[in-house]
Amino acid sequence: MTKTKELISIVIPCYNEEEVVDICNKAVTDVIDDMTYNFEIIYINDGSTDATLELLEKIHAKDKRVVIINLSRNFGKEAAMTAGIDNAKGDALILLDADLQDPPSLIPDIIKMWKDTGADVVYGQRIERKGETWFKKFTANGFYNIINFIAANVDIPKNTGDFRLMNRRSIDALVQLREKHRFMKGLFAWIGFKQVAFEYNREPRVAGETKWGYWKLWNFAMEGIAGFSTTPLRIASFCGLIISIASFLFGAFIIFKTIFFGIDIEGWASLSVMILFLSGIQLLSIGILGEYIGRIFGEAKKRPLYFIETTYKSDK
């Protein structure tokens, strides 16, 4: 089979995926062995504490297309993906999850759409999300509705994950974005260029358990909202303005009532409710402000996004 000169990088972040890495690698190689492109498969070991790295080393020993980037500790999936993107040499790049929820069998189809449309980015858009609860689907849909409503000049497609193909121009653009608090789905959309949707059915995990509990998903949602919109700050300011106006009018009413009708000692329950309500609004506003200040603090330190402990690659 004659290979083309184009190189496609497949980036797969891994964190404690010892149950799936062999299955994942076989699924990927079974597909790309029958294609005319050149490939490199980049596994990012994001500080795994199980046997993931040892299994990846065995895979690398057998297949020199496999590159392993072993991070010095667990930096999180967004940083791990960034490490893979930074080190990809390909004319195009495909992001996959090791759990095979995004089937490698779709690689030929997504490359074909890239070639047919001339798009810079072909992103996977899920028609069906197998193996996920109705609550997770409901909250995910609500999150995308909220962030697209409040985000400034960025349209983040619904029902998308990290599964996508990016050409060299979009890769080089993304590499320039070095913020510490990374919401990659937003960054993928923010760079612009021509982007088209590739519809597919997302499969359940082939093995192991998801690393994304509801608390992590909540924090991830906060990263997205705070990273791409200042609307929460404006809402806090608007609430403060409305409450101030209402307080001024109510105070004027009390003064008027006292002057013309005398003092009536009553309303302890309503006064307590008002104090509690206003205290809650204040604490909420301080919390929102703290989210943004925390991000400013993180960016001001200018720490690297990740450190690489070792890299395994072909000597060619």
Secondary structure, DSSP 8 states (H G I E B T S, - for coil): ----S-EEEEEEEESS-TTTHHHHHHHHHHHHTTSSSEEEEEEEE-S-SSSHHHHHHHHHHH-TTEEEEEESS---HHHHHHHHHHH--SSEEEE--TTSSS-GGGHHHHHHHHHHH--SEEEEEEEEETT--HHHHHHHHHHHHHHHHHSSS----TTEEEEEEEEHHHHHHHHT---SS--HHHHHHHT-S-EEEEEEEE---SSS--S--HHHHHHHHHHHHHHH--HHHHHHHHHHHHHHHHHHHHHHHHHHHHHHH------HHHHHHHHHHHHHHHHHHHHHHHHHHHHHHHHHTT--S--EEEEE----
